[in-house]
Amino acid sequence: RNDYRDTWVEVDLEAIANNIKAVKTLQGKDVTVMAVVKADGYGHGSVEVAQKAIEAGAEFLGVALLEEAVELRDAGIQETPILVLGRVNPQDARIAQQYNISVTVFQIEWVLEAKKHIACDERLDIHIKCDTGMGRIGLTEEHTLLELLTIIRSENALNLMGIYTHLATADEWETEYLDKQLEYFQAFVDLAKKTTGSIPYIHYSNSAASLRYPGHNYNMIRFGISMYGLVPAIDTAPDIPVSLEPALSLHSRLVHVKKVKPSTSISYGATYQASQEEWIGTVPIGYGDGWLRKNAENRGEVLVAGERCPMVGRICMDQMMIKLPREVPIGTKVTLIGSQGHQEIKVEEVAERLSTITYEVPCTLNSRIPRFYQ
Ligand SMILES: Cc1ncc(COP(=O)(O)O)c(CNc2conc2O)c1O
């Protein structure tokens, strides 16, 4: 068990389903939704999210690592295609084949090495990755694409199922770089189609492109952050045309409540002194859970009894302190992300005070915090 402590994450799977339905309505029935569930479903739980996403109409799954794809297959997700978006080691291509997992290919040497390991009488589904400006992985030259297509065509175990690219600036207001990426991608797609005929899946859109530029996303979108109800970027949030439902909330319960005298110090470094008689609560969560110290640096708040309460003093590894509006009983619920009454603390608020992006907040909440699903 990992739930003796009263600190937990709640994942609202209906929110996940509603976010998928919203993007499917926007995209129309001809566009396949790939639910991106890498990094344990962006911290929400990959298996539970994947199962709900499929139920809600997702027909493809995306992960970062081969082991994440194997985990989904071992959890019983046998039919839905799964694409590993990162580079699988070529000597593991046989594992991918055995588990019917699709792999990302963009290197000639990869295919030449993988051929030595796969069974020639079984299929390995391949999506070719083009680097049109993300500068991470992917081919950049047309001759590489042509060579890959030739090798894939010569090996009947290798089955070209897709060609794709990833966008670097789809969540920004400026579209110049995005337009350039799409121009390069279109050239690669045209060349591939001319050389090898039609390709089942052509895809480039992440959440930002899927929501902000619906209508021309080719025939599959790779839907990650906004499936979890979070915006890709806080500044372009107004440009998201659907109301996203956040799926994750984070809660705990007070383990200690005390009234302190004026100038009493709180936590390591005695950096906080009570300015008057104050009620101080202790909450059993800390940076050992991925609730980072920076949350308390600039008066970050949590909810208690429907009211905003500041975190005071340094966050410890396993505990932190908050200033209460009045005496409340030990065991009173504390909401660090989510709603109490009319008050809400969104992931976006936490991301802003940590000077980071929405993605990092749920991913940082580690497995010491149990997840519960509604
Ligand atoms: C190749 C690829 N496709 C789709 C997605 C989904 O993007 P979205 O979550 O914005 O919808 C990601 C997310 N990749 C990352 C998200 O944060 N850092 C990343 O590397 C990705 O790397």
The ligand as an SDF file (V2000), in Angstrom:
LIG
                    3D

 22 23  0  0  0  0  0  0  0  0999 V2000
    6.5200   13.6330  -30.7580 C   0  0  0  0  0  0  0  0  0  0  0  0
    5.4250   14.1850  -29.8910 C   0  0  0  0  0  0  0  0  0  0  0  0
    4.1630   14.1820  -30.3620 N   0  0  0  0  0  0  0  0  0  0  0  0
    3.1360   14.6500  -29.6140 C   0  0  0  0  0  0  0  0  0  0  0  0
    3.3450   15.1480  -28.3580 C   0  0  0  0  0  0  0  0  0  0  0  0
    2.1540   15.6730  -27.5850 C   0  0  0  0  0  0  0  0  0  0  0  0
    2.2890   17.0640  -27.4330 O   0  0  0  0  0  0  0  0  0  0  0  0
    1.2550   17.8360  -26.5040 P   0  0  0  0  0  0  0  0  0  0  0  0
    1.4080   17.2260  -25.1200 O   0  0  0  0  0  0  0  0  0  0  0  0
    1.6950   19.2540  -26.5650 O   0  0  0  0  0  0  0  0  0  0  0  0
   -0.1040   17.5870  -27.0830 O   0  0  0  0  0  0  0  0  0  0  0  0
    4.6450   15.1910  -27.8390 C   0  0  0  0  0  0  0  0  0  0  0  0
    4.8470   15.7690  -26.4610 C   0  0  0  0  0  0  0  0  0  0  0  0
    6.1800   15.9800  -26.1250 N   0  0  0  0  0  0  0  0  0  0  0  0
    6.5350   16.7750  -25.1090 C   0  0  0  0  0  0  0  0  0  0  0  0
    5.7400   17.4770  -24.2750 C   0  0  0  0  0  0  0  0  0  0  0  0
    6.5920   18.1440  -23.4200 O   0  0  0  0  0  0  0  0  0  0  0  0
    7.8700   17.8800  -23.7260 N   0  0  0  0  0  0  0  0  0  0  0  0
    7.8430   17.0240  -24.7370 C   0  0  0  0  0  0  0  0  0  0  0  0
    8.8830   16.5120  -25.3400 O   0  0  0  0  0  0  0  0  0  0  0  0
    5.7150   14.6890  -28.6190 C   0  0  0  0  0  0  0  0  0  0  0  0
    6.9970   14.6770  -28.1580 O   0  0  0  0  0  0  0  0  0  0  0  0
  1  2  1  0
  2  3  1  0
  2 21  2  0
  3  4  2  0
  4  5  1  0
  5  6  1  0
  5 12  2  0
  6  7  1  0
  7  8  1  0
  8  9  2  0
  8 10  1  0
  8 11  1  0
 12 13  1  0
 12 21  1  0
 13 14  1  0
 14 15  1  0
 15 16  2  0
 15 19  1  0
 16 17  1  0
 17 18  1  0
 18 19  2  0
 19 20  1  0
 21 22  1  0
M  END
$$$$
